[in-house]
Amino acid sequence: MKKCMLFKVAGYIRLSKEDGDKTESDSIGNQRKLIIDYLKNKDEFVLYDIYIEM
């Protein structure tokens, strides 16, 4: 029997200066989507949270 290890991971998103003062910038939305899409196919990773630096 193969032992499966699970890792809790967090995403880190940073606001782009080009987005100005938007509350939820285009780059933040795109970064969130990239992180979530990447992790969909990684069964060993469990997304704990996504942190956003503004």
PDB file with one MODEL, atoms N, CA, C and O in Angstrom:
MODEL        1
ATOM      1  N   MET A   1       0.846  -1.174   0.000  1.00  0.00           N
ATOM      2  CA  MET A   1       0.000   0.000   0.000  1.00  0.00           C
ATOM      3  C   MET A   1       0.900   1.248   0.000  1.00  0.00           C
ATOM      4  O   MET A   1       1.852   1.343   0.774  1.00  0.00           O
ATOM      5  N   LYS A   2       0.580   2.180  -0.870  1.00  0.00           N
ATOM      6  CA  LYS A   2       1.353   3.419  -0.970  1.00  0.00           C
ATOM      7  C   LYS A   2       0.811   4.449   0.019  1.00  0.00           C
ATOM      8  O   LYS A   2      -0.395   4.689   0.081  1.00  0.00           O
ATOM      9  N   LYS A   3       1.705   5.047   0.780  1.00  0.00           N
ATOM     10  CA  LYS A   3       1.319   6.056   1.763  1.00  0.00           C
ATOM     11  C   LYS A   3       1.227   7.420   1.073  1.00  0.00           C
ATOM     12  O   LYS A   3       2.155   7.835   0.378  1.00  0.00           O
ATOM     13  N   CYS A   4       0.122   8.100   1.265  1.00  0.00           N
ATOM     14  CA  CYS A   4      -0.104   9.406   0.639  1.00  0.00           C
ATOM     15  C   CYS A   4       0.108  10.506   1.669  1.00  0.00           C
ATOM     16  O   CYS A   4      -0.494  10.494   2.742  1.00  0.00           O
ATOM     17  N   MET A   5       0.972  11.458   1.327  1.00  0.00           N
ATOM     18  CA  MET A   5       1.215  12.584   2.229  1.00  0.00           C
ATOM     19  C   MET A   5       0.438  13.790   1.727  1.00  0.00           C
ATOM     20  O   MET A   5       0.409  14.068   0.528  1.00  0.00           O
ATOM     21  N   LEU A   6      -0.184  14.494   2.643  1.00  0.00           N
ATOM     22  CA  LEU A   6      -0.909  15.719   2.311  1.00  0.00           C
ATOM     23  C   LEU A   6      -0.182  16.908   2.916  1.00  0.00           C
ATOM     24  O   LEU A   6       0.304  16.849   4.046  1.00  0.00           O
ATOM     25  N   PHE A   7      -0.115  17.977   2.156  1.00  0.00           N
ATOM     26  CA  PHE A   7       0.547  19.196   2.602  1.00  0.00           C
ATOM     27  C   PHE A   7      -0.444  20.350   2.558  1.00  0.00           C
ATOM     28  O   PHE A   7      -1.084  20.583   1.533  1.00  0.00           O
ATOM     29  N   LYS A   8      -0.572  21.068   3.662  1.00  0.00           N
ATOM     30  CA  LYS A   8      -1.373  22.281   3.675  1.00  0.00           C
ATOM     31  C   LYS A   8      -0.526  23.400   3.067  1.00  0.00           C
ATOM     32  O   LYS A   8       0.605  23.629   3.496  1.00  0.00           O
ATOM     33  N   VAL A   9      -1.072  24.089   2.077  1.00  0.00           N
ATOM     34  CA  VAL A   9      -0.341  25.163   1.411  1.00  0.00           C
ATOM     35  C   VAL A   9      -1.186  26.435   1.416  1.00  0.00           C
ATOM     36  O   VAL A   9      -2.410  26.395   1.543  1.00  0.00           O
ATOM     37  N   ALA A  10      -0.505  27.546   1.277  1.00  0.00           N
ATOM     38  CA  ALA A  10      -1.183  28.835   1.201  1.00  0.00           C
ATOM     39  C   ALA A  10      -0.729  29.539  -0.069  1.00  0.00           C
ATOM     40  O   ALA A  10       0.412  29.390  -0.507  1.00  0.00           O
ATOM     41  N   GLY A  11      -1.634  30.301  -0.647  1.00  0.00           N
ATOM     42  CA  GLY A  11      -1.289  31.121  -1.803  1.00  0.00           C
ATOM     43  C   GLY A  11      -0.947  32.525  -1.326  1.00  0.00           C
ATOM     44  O   GLY A  11      -1.489  33.006  -0.331  1.00  0.00           O
ATOM     45  N   TYR A  12      -0.057  33.162  -2.036  1.00  0.00           N
ATOM     46  CA  TYR A  12       0.342  34.529  -1.707  1.00  0.00           C
ATOM     47  C   TYR A  12       0.152  35.383  -2.949  1.00  0.00           C
ATOM     48  O   TYR A  12       0.737  35.110  -3.997  1.00  0.00           O
ATOM     49  N   ILE A  13      -0.664  36.412  -2.826  1.00  0.00           N
ATOM     50  CA  ILE A  13      -0.990  37.289  -3.952  1.00  0.00           C
ATOM     51  C   ILE A  13      -0.547  38.699  -3.602  1.00  0.00           C
ATOM     52  O   ILE A  13      -0.725  39.165  -2.476  1.00  0.00           O
ATOM     53  N   ARG A  14       0.030  39.364  -4.587  1.00  0.00           N
ATOM     54  CA  ARG A  14       0.518  40.720  -4.360  1.00  0.00           C
ATOM     55  C   ARG A  14      -0.118  41.665  -5.366  1.00  0.00           C
ATOM     56  O   ARG A  14      -0.196  41.350  -6.554  1.00  0.00           O
ATOM     57  N   LEU A  15      -0.572  42.818  -4.898  1.00  0.00           N
ATOM     58  CA  LEU A  15      -1.206  43.825  -5.738  1.00  0.00           C
ATOM     59  C   LEU A  15      -0.182  44.452  -6.670  1.00  0.00           C
ATOM     60  O   LEU A  15       0.918  44.813  -6.253  1.00  0.00           O
ATOM     61  N   SER A  16      -0.554  44.573  -7.924  1.00  0.00           N
ATOM     62  CA  SER A  16       0.301  45.227  -8.907  1.00  0.00           C
ATOM     63  C   SER A  16       0.119  46.741  -8.821  1.00  0.00           C
ATOM     64  O   SER A  16      -1.003  47.214  -8.641  1.00  0.00           O
ATOM     65  N   LYS A  17       1.184  47.492  -8.945  1.00  0.00           N
ATOM     66  CA  LYS A  17       1.100  48.955  -8.899  1.00  0.00           C
ATOM     67  C   LYS A  17       0.267  49.512 -10.044  1.00  0.00           C
ATOM     68  O   LYS A  17      -0.325  50.583  -9.912  1.00  0.00           O
ATOM     69  N   GLU A  18       0.212  48.793 -11.176  1.00  0.00           N
ATOM     70  CA  GLU A  18      -0.552  49.262 -12.327  1.00  0.00           C
ATOM     71  C   GLU A  18      -2.052  49.241 -12.082  1.00  0.00           C
ATOM     72  O   GLU A  18      -2.803  49.882 -12.817  1.00  0.00           O
ATOM     73  N   ASP A  19      -2.507  48.514 -11.059  1.00  0.00           N
ATOM     74  CA  ASP A  19      -3.935  48.413 -10.797  1.00  0.00           C
ATOM     75  C   ASP A  19      -4.491  49.595 -10.022  1.00  0.00           C
ATOM     76  O   ASP A  19      -5.707  49.717  -9.879  1.00  0.00           O
ATOM     77  N   GLY A  20      -3.647  50.446  -9.530  1.00  0.00           N
ATOM     78  CA  GLY A  20      -4.120  51.643  -8.827  1.00  0.00           C
ATOM     79  C   GLY A  20      -4.824  51.321  -7.527  1.00  0.00           C
ATOM     80  O   GLY A  20      -4.369  50.477  -6.756  1.00  0.00           O
ATOM     81  N   ASP A  21      -5.944  52.002  -7.285  1.00  0.00           N
ATOM     82  CA  ASP A  21      -6.661  51.898  -6.005  1.00  0.00           C
ATOM     83  C   ASP A  21      -7.866  50.963  -6.043  1.00  0.00           C
ATOM     84  O   ASP A  21      -8.725  51.055  -5.166  1.00  0.00           O
ATOM     85  N   LYS A  22      -7.962  50.078  -7.014  1.00  0.00           N
ATOM     86  CA  LYS A  22      -9.090  49.158  -7.077  1.00  0.00           C
ATOM     87  C   LYS A  22      -9.097  48.262  -5.831  1.00  0.00           C
ATOM     88  O   LYS A  22      -8.045  47.851  -5.343  1.00  0.00           O
ATOM     89  N   THR A  23     -10.291  47.971  -5.332  1.00  0.00           N
ATOM     90  CA  THR A  23     -10.405  47.090  -4.169  1.00  0.00           C
ATOM     91  C   THR A  23      -9.943  45.672  -4.515  1.00  0.00           C
ATOM     92  O   THR A  23      -9.127  45.095  -3.795  1.00  0.00           O
ATOM     93  N   GLU A  24     -10.453  45.113  -5.599  1.00  0.00           N
ATOM     94  CA  GLU A  24     -10.026  43.789  -6.079  1.00  0.00           C
ATOM     95  C   GLU A  24      -9.502  44.011  -7.485  1.00  0.00           C
ATOM     96  O   GLU A  24     -10.281  44.143  -8.430  1.00  0.00           O
ATOM     97  N   SER A  25      -8.228  44.051  -7.622  1.00  0.00           N
ATOM     98  CA  SER A  25      -7.624  44.369  -8.913  1.00  0.00           C
ATOM     99  C   SER A  25      -7.721  43.198  -9.877  1.00  0.00           C
ATOM    100  O   SER A  25      -7.986  42.062  -9.482  1.00  0.00           O
ATOM    101  N   ASP A  26      -7.503  43.499 -11.137  1.00  0.00           N
ATOM    102  CA  ASP A  26      -7.485  42.457 -12.163  1.00  0.00           C
ATOM    103  C   ASP A  26      -6.359  41.468 -11.892  1.00  0.00           C
ATOM    104  O   ASP A  26      -6.538  40.261 -12.054  1.00  0.00           O
ATOM    105  N   SER A  27      -5.202  41.974 -11.479  1.00  0.00           N
ATOM    106  CA  SER A  27      -4.074  41.075 -11.251  1.00  0.00           C
ATOM    107  C   SER A  27      -4.325  40.151 -10.059  1.00  0.00           C
ATOM    108  O   SER A  27      -3.891  38.999 -10.076  1.00  0.00           O
ATOM    109  N   ILE A  28      -5.005  40.629  -9.043  1.00  0.00           N
ATOM    110  CA  ILE A  28      -5.315  39.785  -7.886  1.00  0.00           C
ATOM    111  C   ILE A  28      -6.267  38.667  -8.295  1.00  0.00           C
ATOM    112  O   ILE A  28      -6.079  37.514  -7.907  1.00  0.00           O
ATOM    113  N   GLY A  29      -7.280  39.004  -9.071  1.00  0.00           N
ATOM    114  CA  GLY A  29      -8.216  37.988  -9.553  1.00  0.00           C
ATOM    115  C   GLY A  29      -7.524  36.945 -10.412  1.00  0.00           C
ATOM    116  O   GLY A  29      -7.798  35.751 -10.288  1.00  0.00           O
ATOM    117  N   ASN A  30      -6.625  37.391 -11.284  1.00  0.00           N
ATOM    118  CA  ASN A  30      -5.889  36.465 -12.149  1.00  0.00           C
ATOM    119  C   ASN A  30      -4.940  35.582 -11.348  1.00  0.00           C
ATOM    120  O   ASN A  30      -4.825  34.386 -11.617  1.00  0.00           O
ATOM    121  N   GLN A  31      -4.266  36.163 -10.370  1.00  0.00           N
ATOM    122  CA  GLN A  31      -3.345  35.383  -9.543  1.00  0.00           C
ATOM    123  C   GLN A  31      -4.098  34.320  -8.742  1.00  0.00           C
ATOM    124  O   GLN A  31      -3.637  33.185  -8.619  1.00  0.00           O
ATOM    125  N   ARG A  32      -5.264  34.696  -8.197  1.00  0.00           N
ATOM    126  CA  ARG A  32      -6.073  33.743  -7.429  1.00  0.00           C
ATOM    127  C   ARG A  32      -6.478  32.575  -8.329  1.00  0.00           C
ATOM    128  O   ARG A  32      -6.378  31.415  -7.929  1.00  0.00           O
ATOM    129  N   LYS A  33      -6.932  32.882  -9.543  1.00  0.00           N
ATOM    130  CA  LYS A  33      -7.347  31.839 -10.485  1.00  0.00           C
ATOM    131  C   LYS A  33      -6.179  30.921 -10.838  1.00  0.00           C
ATOM    132  O   LYS A  33      -6.350  29.703 -10.895  1.00  0.00           O
ATOM    133  N   LEU A  34      -4.994  31.487 -11.076  1.00  0.00           N
ATOM    134  CA  LEU A  34      -3.819  30.672 -11.394  1.00  0.00           C
ATOM    135  C   LEU A  34      -3.481  29.705 -10.265  1.00  0.00           C
ATOM    136  O   LEU A  34      -3.192  28.533 -10.508  1.00  0.00           O
ATOM    137  N   ILE A  35      -3.519  30.201  -9.034  1.00  0.00           N
ATOM    138  CA  ILE A  35      -3.206  29.359  -7.869  1.00  0.00           C
ATOM    139  C   ILE A  35      -4.212  28.219  -7.746  1.00  0.00           C
ATOM    140  O   ILE A  35      -3.831  27.060  -7.586  1.00  0.00           O
ATOM    141  N   ILE A  36      -5.487  28.553  -7.821  1.00  0.00           N
ATOM    142  CA  ILE A  36      -6.540  27.540  -7.666  1.00  0.00           C
ATOM    143  C   ILE A  36      -6.487  26.527  -8.798  1.00  0.00           C
ATOM    144  O   ILE A  36      -6.599  25.325  -8.558  1.00  0.00           O
ATOM    145  N   ASP A  37      -6.316  26.998 -10.029  1.00  0.00           N
ATOM    146  CA  ASP A  37      -6.229  26.083 -11.172  1.00  0.00           C
ATOM    147  C   ASP A  37      -5.030  25.154 -11.056  1.00  0.00           C
ATOM    148  O   ASP A  37      -5.136  23.969 -11.369  1.00  0.00           O
ATOM    149  N   TYR A  38      -3.909  25.667 -10.617  1.00  0.00           N
ATOM    150  CA  TYR A  38      -2.700  24.847 -10.465  1.00  0.00           C
ATOM    151  C   TYR A  38      -2.928  23.737  -9.427  1.00  0.00           C
ATOM    152  O   TYR A  38      -2.533  22.590  -9.637  1.00  0.00           O
ATOM    153  N   LEU A  39      -3.557  24.088  -8.328  1.00  0.00           N
ATOM    154  CA  LEU A  39      -3.721  23.123  -7.238  1.00  0.00           C
ATOM    155  C   LEU A  39      -4.811  22.087  -7.499  1.00  0.00           C
ATOM    156  O   LEU A  39      -4.857  21.064  -6.816  1.00  0.00           O
ATOM    157  N   LYS A  40      -5.684  22.328  -8.466  1.00  0.00           N
ATOM    158  CA  LYS A  40      -6.760  21.370  -8.769  1.00  0.00           C
ATOM    159  C   LYS A  40      -6.218  19.991  -9.119  1.00  0.00           C
ATOM    160  O   LYS A  40      -6.836  18.983  -8.777  1.00  0.00           O
ATOM    161  N   ASN A  41      -5.097  19.931  -9.779  1.00  0.00           N
ATOM    162  CA  ASN A  41      -4.526  18.662 -10.218  1.00  0.00           C
ATOM    163  C   ASN A  41      -3.445  18.129  -9.285  1.00  0.00           C
ATOM    164  O   ASN A  41      -2.759  17.163  -9.622  1.00  0.00           O
ATOM    165  N   LYS A  42      -3.290  18.730  -8.149  1.00  0.00           N
ATOM    166  CA  LYS A  42      -2.263  18.323  -7.190  1.00  0.00           C
ATOM    167  C   LYS A  42      -2.940  17.765  -5.943  1.00  0.00           C
ATOM    168  O   LYS A  42      -3.223  18.498  -4.996  1.00  0.00           O
ATOM    169  N   ASP A  43      -3.195  16.464  -5.957  1.00  0.00           N
ATOM    170  CA  ASP A  43      -3.939  15.836  -4.860  1.00  0.00           C
ATOM    171  C   ASP A  43      -3.199  15.879  -3.532  1.00  0.00           C
ATOM    172  O   ASP A  43      -3.824  15.768  -2.477  1.00  0.00           O
ATOM    173  N   GLU A  44      -1.882  16.037  -3.563  1.00  0.00           N
ATOM    174  CA  GLU A  44      -1.114  16.036  -2.322  1.00  0.00           C
ATOM    175  C   GLU A  44      -1.149  17.391  -1.595  1.00  0.00           C
ATOM    176  O   GLU A  44      -0.689  17.497  -0.458  1.00  0.00           O
ATOM    177  N   PHE A  45      -1.697  18.428  -2.257  1.00  0.00           N
ATOM    178  CA  PHE A  45      -1.763  19.762  -1.658  1.00  0.00           C
ATOM    179  C   PHE A  45      -3.198  20.116  -1.283  1.00  0.00           C
ATOM    180  O   PHE A  45      -4.127  19.908  -2.064  1.00  0.00           O
ATOM    181  N   VAL A  46      -3.363  20.649  -0.087  1.00  0.00           N
ATOM    182  CA  VAL A  46      -4.662  21.133   0.383  1.00  0.00           C
ATOM    183  C   VAL A  46      -4.515  22.641   0.592  1.00  0.00           C
ATOM    184  O   VAL A  46      -3.684  23.082   1.385  1.00  0.00           O
ATOM    185  N   LEU A  47      -5.313  23.422  -0.112  1.00  0.00           N
ATOM    186  CA  LEU A  47      -5.223  24.883   0.003  1.00  0.00           C
ATOM    187  C   LEU A  47      -5.793  25.320   1.348  1.00  0.00           C
ATOM    188  O   LEU A  47      -6.987  25.175   1.609  1.00  0.00           O
ATOM    189  N   TYR A  48      -4.929  25.851   2.187  1.00  0.00           N
ATOM    190  CA  TYR A  48      -5.315  26.315   3.523  1.00  0.00           C
ATOM    191  C   TYR A  48      -5.953  27.693   3.441  1.00  0.00           C
ATOM    192  O   TYR A  48      -7.025  27.925   4.001  1.00  0.00           O
ATOM    193  N   ASP A  49      -5.284  28.614   2.736  1.00  0.00           N
ATOM    194  CA  ASP A  49      -5.785  29.983   2.629  1.00  0.00           C
ATOM    195  C   ASP A  49      -5.019  30.705   1.521  1.00  0.00           C
ATOM    196  O   ASP A  49      -3.977  30.239   1.060  1.00  0.00           O
ATOM    197  N   ILE A  50      -5.552  31.836   1.111  1.00  0.00           N
ATOM    198  CA  ILE A  50      -4.861  32.712   0.172  1.00  0.00           C
ATOM    199  C   ILE A  50      -4.686  34.054   0.850  1.00  0.00           C
ATOM    200  O   ILE A  50      -5.650  34.662   1.315  1.00  0.00           O
ATOM    201  N   TYR A  51      -3.455  34.504   0.900  1.00  0.00           N
ATOM    202  CA  TYR A  51      -3.120  35.777   1.536  1.00  0.00           C
ATOM    203  C   TYR A  51      -2.873  36.831   0.455  1.00  0.00           C
ATOM    204  O   TYR A  51      -2.243  36.556  -0.567  1.00  0.00           O
ATOM    205  N   ILE A  52      -3.379  38.038   0.699  1.00  0.00           N
ATOM    206  CA  ILE A  52      -3.268  39.110  -0.276  1.00  0.00           C
ATOM    207  C   ILE A  52      -2.553  40.297   0.361  1.00  0.00           C
ATOM    208  O   ILE A  52      -2.959  40.796   1.410  1.00  0.00           O
ATOM    209  N   GLU A  53      -1.480  40.740  -0.296  1.00  0.00           N
ATOM    210  CA  GLU A  53      -0.754  41.929   0.151  1.00  0.00           C
ATOM    211  C   GLU A  53      -1.173  43.089  -0.747  1.00  0.00           C
ATOM    212  O   GLU A  53      -1.061  43.020  -1.971  1.00  0.00           O
ATOM    213  N   MET A  54      -1.651  44.139  -0.122  1.00  0.00           N
ATOM    214  CA  MET A  54      -2.085  45.304  -0.898  1.00  0.00           C
ATOM    215  C   MET A  54      -1.250  46.511  -0.571  1.00  0.00           C
ATOM    216  O   MET A  54      -1.473  47.585  -1.129  1.00  0.00           O
TER     217      MET A  54
ENDMDL
END
